[in-house]
Amino acid sequence: MERTAEDAPPWRLPAHRGLAVVGTVLVGARVDLAQGVTIGLLLCLALAPLWWRAAWSVIGYRWLATASVLAVVTGFWLTAHAAADHPTNTTIAVRNSLLVVGLPVFAGFLVWACRQVAPPLLTACFGLAMLATVSAGGAFADNPWKFGFATPVTIVVLGLAWWSGRRWVQVTAALVISAVHAINDARSAFAILFIVAVVMLWEGRPSTGSRRASGLRAGALVLGLGMGVYWLVQALILDGAFGEATQVRTQAQIDQSGSVLLGGRPEIGAFRYLLADRPIGFGSGTLLTSEDILVAKEGMASVGYEPNNGYVENYMFGGQIELHSVVGNLWAWSGAAGLLLAVVLAVLVAVHTARGIGASTSVALGLALGIRFFWDLLFSPFASSAMNLVLLLGLGFGAWWVGDDARRRVQSRGEPANIHS
């Protein structure tokens, strides 16, 4: 017979709560030891006997874990296969594989942690840990908010708003942060939080109809809002509403390729041409040859981008393969298995997000991370998207997604449920 919380030793629950908080902080801090091994990863692996049953009981988590393991194994196999005609690097293979492994490990730990400590508190701890370890390298000096503080501050503020249990607080928080994003040239973040605020307000309406119909309407709503906000934001930018620098940069991207998306993310062209040239992928530790790089450059040139520059040579293909998209990276590392993992992630996020909107049980932070995931899937590197995805999956499986049915049961019994009032 399985032991219940009441049967546990008196020290056990406080100890578990402490481990949940400390583990969440270390996961969010992402303190690297060597080759992608972090303190948080080691702790979560050591605590696996505590959390794996809770995580494995969630069907979606099983799909995530299985697809992730398959992607890692395939990545090493493709690396060995490519070694005959491509340079390879074991260190890169290990680092990339650990990024993929981190998804089920960290998410599984957070599922368990949500059963020990209030999820909003874990969210705040996670965001504060990210904030305390913001890296000042790279593009941080050009725009500290956009390339450093934006994500952790958003997580902390929306997490605290979630803790309030009031929809209007979450809507207000989303609108305030979106305004900060707007004035700091964080165009995608502004659009995402604006959509979140509108969806949260829409959920407050009197609802009718079946759950299936509500889910379909929710998906159509988000898709329509996304398209509308895209054109609205672009028009505002070109009219100078967000400053001259943003206006000039956006106009240059449109002039370059006819689209803000293609102009701002020419890596899409490289991904498309490499996929057509080598459908099986390359491997988690494989480096491109000069012939491969020429193929990628041809793809980038096809969208109006001049690829003969240091960015392509040094960042994208200088000692790694970086296609600046989650799906692109997963395909390059693991081929068909990487694409399968991307599909599993997309289905999990899309289905549960639509269900939450349809049932009017969404949390602003969950919506923001869910919408952000689809942006990152196409336009952001896996490494910089991993922590957002970990938080989305961990809290999704542990609180948001599995919590929908529980909240509906509470409401059906006539008990108060003011978490979204």
N, C-alpha and C positions, 0 to 999 in steps of 0.2 A: 504493500500500500504506500502511495506517495505521501511524503510528509508535507504538511501544510505549514503556513507561516506561524501558526499558533504552536506547532510542535517544535519549532526551532529553538536552540539554546538562547538564553536572554541576550547574549553578546552578539548573536549572529546578525540580526537585522541592522543594528547600528554599524557593525563592521561592513556589511554589504553596502549600506548607504555611503559610507566613507569611500569604499573602493569605487562605487559608481561615480562619485563626484571627482575623485582623483583621476580615475581613468578617463573620464570625459575631458578634463582639463588637459591631460597629456595627449590625448588624441587631437584636440583642437590646436594645441601648441605646435605639434608636428616638429619636435626637436630631433634633428637628424644625427645619427651616430656615425654611420658609414654605409655607402652604397644603397641609400634609400631605406635602411633600417632605422626606425624611429623608436624612441622610448615608449611611446604609446602602443606601437605595434607589439613590442616585446611584452608589455604588461597585458595587453588583450589576449595574446597567445597564451600567456601563463595562466590567465583567468578563464580560459576556454572551458574547463570543467564546470564552471559556474553558469556560463551563459549559453552554451551551445544547445541545450535542450529547449530553452525558451525561444531561441532563434529558429531552430529547426522545426518547431511546431507551426511556424508560419509558412504556408504553401509558397507564397511569393519569394520568401527567403531561400527556399530550396532551389527554385529556378535560378536565382541570383548566384548562389554558391556553386551550383553545377556548371553554369555557363562560364563563371569566372575561372574555375579549375580547368575546364576544357580549353579556354583561351590561353592560359598560362602554359599548359602542356604543348599545345599547338605552336605557341610562340617559340619554345625551345626547339621543337622539331623543325620548324621552318628555318630557324637560324642554322641548324646543322645542315639542312638541305641546301641553303644558299651559300654555305661556306666554300663550295667548289668554285664559285665564280664571283663572290662578293667578300669584302673584308667584314669580319665580325668582331664583337667585343663582349666578353662575358660580363664585365661590370655593368654595361648598359642593359644587357639581357636581364640581369638580376634586379636592377633598379626598376625597369619597366614592369617586370613581373610582380614585384612587390607592390607597385601602385595598383595593379589589378587585384592582387590578393587582398589588399587593404580594404576593398569594397565589402566583401562578405565578413571579414574579421571585425572591422570597426562597426559595421552596421549591426552585426550580431551582438557585439558587446552593448551597443546603445539600446537594442531591444530589451536586453536584460536590465540595463540601468534604468530604463523608463519604469520598470516594475519596482524599483527600489526608491527612487527619488522623483519628485514632481517634474515631468518633462520640461515645463517652462524654465525651471531652475537649471536643469541640465543644459538647455539652450543658451541661457545667459553665461554659464560657465564656459561652454564651448566657444562662444563669440568673444568673451573676454580673453580667453587663452590665445585665440587668433590675433586679437588686437595687441596683446602684449608681445607677440613675436613677429609683428609685421616687419618684413625685410625692406631695408632702405635702398636696396640695389635696383638695377635695371631702370625702368622708366619712372620709378618713384619720385625722383627729383623733379621731373617734368610736371607731374600732377599727383601729389601725395594722396589726395582723396581718392581719385579714380584707381590708382595702382597700389594703394595700401590700405587705407582706412575704410573705404566704402563698404566692402563685404562684411567685415566683422562688426562694424557699427550697425549696419542694417540688421544683422542677426541678433545683436543684443537688444536693440530697440524694439524690433518686432517680437522677440521672445518675451520681453517685459510686458508688451501690449497684450500678448496672448495670456500671460499670467493674470491680467486684470479680469479676464473672462467677459469682456464687453466688446461687441462688434464695433461700436463707434470709436473706441479707443484704438483698435487695430486699423480702422480706416484712416483716422487722423494721423497715426504714426506713419502709415504708408505714404500718405500725401505729403507730409512734412519731409520725409527722407527723399521722396522723388523730387521735390523741389531743390533739395541740396544737390542731388545728382545732376539736375538740369543745369545749375549754375556752375558746375564743375566739369562740364563736358563729358559726363557719363551718360551718353545717349541711350544705350540699351537698358541700363539700370533704371533710368527715369521712366522709359516706356513700360517696363515690366511692372514697376510699383504702381504706375497709373492704372494699368489693367487690373492689378490686384485690388485696388481701392474700388473700382467700378464693379468688379465681380462680387466683392463683399457686400456692397450696397444692394446689388441685384439679388443676392441671397436673402436679404431681409424682407423681400416681398412675400405676400401670401402665396403659398405654393399649392398647385393642384396637379393632377395627372399621375401616371405611373412612374415608378422609379426608373425604368428603362427609358421612357420618354424624357424624363428630367435629365438623365445622363447624356442623352443625345443632344438635347437643347443646350446643355452646359458646354459640350464640346464645340457646338456651332457658335455659341456665344464667345468663347475664348478665341476661336479662330477668326471670327468677324472682328472682334475688338483688336486683335493683333494686327490685322490688315489695316483697320481704320487708324489705329494709333501710329502705325508705320508711316502712312501718308501724311497724317496730321503733323507728326514730329518733323518729318522732312520738310514740309511746307513752312513750319515755324522757323526751323533752322535757316532755310534759304532766305527767309524774310529778316534774318538777323536777330530773332528773339532770344537766342542763347549766346549772343556775342559774336564779334567779327571773326575771331579765330576759328570757332566751330563752323561758322558760315563758309569761310574760305576753304576749309578742309573738306567739308561735305560737298561743296560745289566741284572741287577738284576730283573727288572720287566719282561723282556722277559723270563729269566730262571724260574721265579716264575710261570707264567701262559701261556707262549708261545706267548704272545702278549703284546706290550706296553700299549695298551688301557685297556685290562683286568687286567694287572699287576698294572697299575697306578690307575685304577678305579674299585677295587673289589666290590664296593657298587652295581655294576650291578648285581652281583650274589645274593645279599640280596634282591634287588628289584624283581628279577625274582622268587625267591622262595616264598617271601611274597605274590606276586601277585597270584601265583598258590594256595597258602594255604588259602588266604582270598580275593577273587576277588572283593568283594564289597568295599574294602578299609577300613580305620579305622576312619577317622574323623579329622577335623582340630584341635581339642583339646584332642585327644586320645593319651595315652601313651601305649607302648608295654608291654605285660606281659613277664615273664621269658620264657614261652613257645614260644612266638613270636620271642623273641631274639634268641632262639636256632635255630628256622627255618632260620632266617636271617644269622646266623653264618654258618649254613650248606651250604647255598647258596654261601657265601664268600669262604668257604673252597673248594667248587667245582671248583673254578677258581685258586686254588693253593695258596690262602691267608690264613695266620694263624690269625683267628679272635679273639682269646682269648687275648685281649690287651685293654689298656685304651682308645684307639681311638674308638673302637666299643662301649664299655660300657659307656664312658663319653660323646663323641661327637655325635655319631650317634643316640644313644638311651638313653642318660642320660637326662631325663626330656623333650624329644622331639622325633620326628621321622625325621631323616635327612638321606635321601638316596642319597644325593650328585648328584642329577639330577633334572632338572625342571620337567620332566615328572614323575619321581619317587615321588617327593614331591606332585605334584598335584594329583596323584592317591592316595597316602596315605591319603591326606587331604579330598579329595572329590570323590574318587572312579571313576565311569564312567563319572560323570560330569567333574572331573578334567582331565580325558583323552580327553574328548570332547574339553575342553579349549585348551589343548596342540595341538590337531589336528587343531583347528581354527587358532591358532597362526602359526603353521607350514605351513598351506595352504596360509595364508595371506602373510607371508614372502617369501615363495617359489615362488608363482605366480608373485608377484610384482617385486621381484628381477630378476627373469627370463625375465620378460617383459622389465625391464630397460636395462638389458644386450642386449637383442635382438634388442632393439631400439637404442642402443648406447647412452643412456642418464643417465647412472649410475653415482653416486657420490662415491668417494673412501670411505668416512666414512659410507655411507649407505651400501655399499658392505661389509665392515669390520664388521659392526654390524649385518648384515643379516647372514653372514657366522658364525660369533661368536654365534649367536642365536642357530644354529643347533648343535654346539659343546656343548653349555650350556644345551640345551634340554636333552642331554644324560649324560653329565659329570660334571655339575656345580650345586651347591645349588640354589634354587629359590631366596633366600634372596640376595645372592651376584650377581645374574644375573638381578635382577629386574630393576636397574637403566639403564643398557644398553638396556634392552627391552623397557622400557618407552621411552627412547630417540629414539630408532628405530621406534616404533609405532607412536609416536607423530610427528616426522619429516617426517616419511613415509606418514602418512595420510595428513600432512599439507604441505609438500613440494616435497618430492622425488617421491612418487607413483602417486599422483594426478597431479603432474607437468609434467609427461611424455606426456600426451595428449596436454597440453598447449604448451609445447615446440615444439611438432610436428606441431601444428597449426601455430605457429609463423614461423617455417621453411617453411611450405607449402605456406605461403603468400610471401615468398621471403625476409622476414625481417631478420636482423642479429640476430644470436643466438650463442654467443661465450662462453656460459657457460661451454662447454666442448671442446673448441678448443685447 
